[in-house]
Amino acid sequence: MTTIVAVRHGETEWNRTRRLQGWAPVPLTDRGRAQADRLGATLADRYDIDRVLSSDLCRAEETVEVLCDHLDAPVTFDPAWRERDVGVHQGLQFDEMPERFPEYDLSASGPEAAHRSPESGESLVDVRERVVERWETMLAESESGETVLVVTHGGPVRLLLGHLNALDIVEAILERSQGHCSINEVEYDHETGTARVVRENDTSHC
């Protein structure tokens, strides 16, 4: 059995002001660093982390930096774990999107919105394919008995859990939430090739 622990990064200023971040190099707030510190202490107490895989975006890298004050494990930064590239929508307020760009809003346009890519960005379908492909490669490369920590973003975590729970993209994004520095735990059985979600959006440590 392999244990995979997937976590979201800590709070940023754009999270606090509800702006679309995409790939923007937005650092953590003081609160975000404190969240990451509490997360690191909790991970060290609950798990024996063997290695860390992380998004290479600024907010994820900063979260890993804080986590490594508590963990002693090698880190690999991988763009496959990045948040969605929202292209020209980067920096817009979340509240602006439904009115100005309803064709990209899942609540307004449903599944069709998941297939649309903003200029210079990517669709939610693209993100799910990217994340699931990397997930499956990670499982194939994993060893029974090890624990892998994945540090990523709210969108990829929800899309991954949606994939594992057989949810479509609309359900995965709109009906699931991920708090900052939330913990999600998956057990992968090498003999059966099955993955089971055992913990989801755990923010009790925050």
HELIX and SHEET records of a PDB file:
HELIX    1   1 GLU A   13  ARG A   16  1                                   4    
HELIX    2   2 ASP A   30  ARG A   46  1                                  17    
HELIX    3   3 CYS A   58  LEU A   67  1                                  10    
HELIX    4   4 PRO A   79  TRP A   81  5                                   3    
HELIX    5   5 GLY A   87  HIS A   89  5                                   3    
HELIX    6   6 PHE A   94  GLU A   96  5                                   3    
HELIX    7   7 MET A   97  ARG A  100  1                                   4    
HELIX    8   8 PRO A  102  TYR A  104  5                                   3    
HELIX    9   9 LEU A  106  SER A  109  1                                   4    
HELIX   10  10 PRO A  111  ALA A  114  1                                   4    
HELIX   11  11 LEU A  124  GLU A  141  1                                  18    
HELIX   12  12 GLY A  154  LEU A  164  1                                  11    
HELIX   13  13 ILE A  169  LEU A  174  1                                   6    
SHEET    1   A 6 VAL A  75  PHE A  77  0                                        
SHEET    2   A 6 ARG A  51  SER A  54  1                                        
SHEET    3   A 6 THR A 147  THR A 152  1                                        
SHEET    4   A 6 THR A   2  ARG A   8  1                                        
SHEET    5   A 6 ILE A 183  ASP A 189 -1                                        
SHEET    6   A 6 THR A 194  ASP A 202 -1                                        
END                                                                             
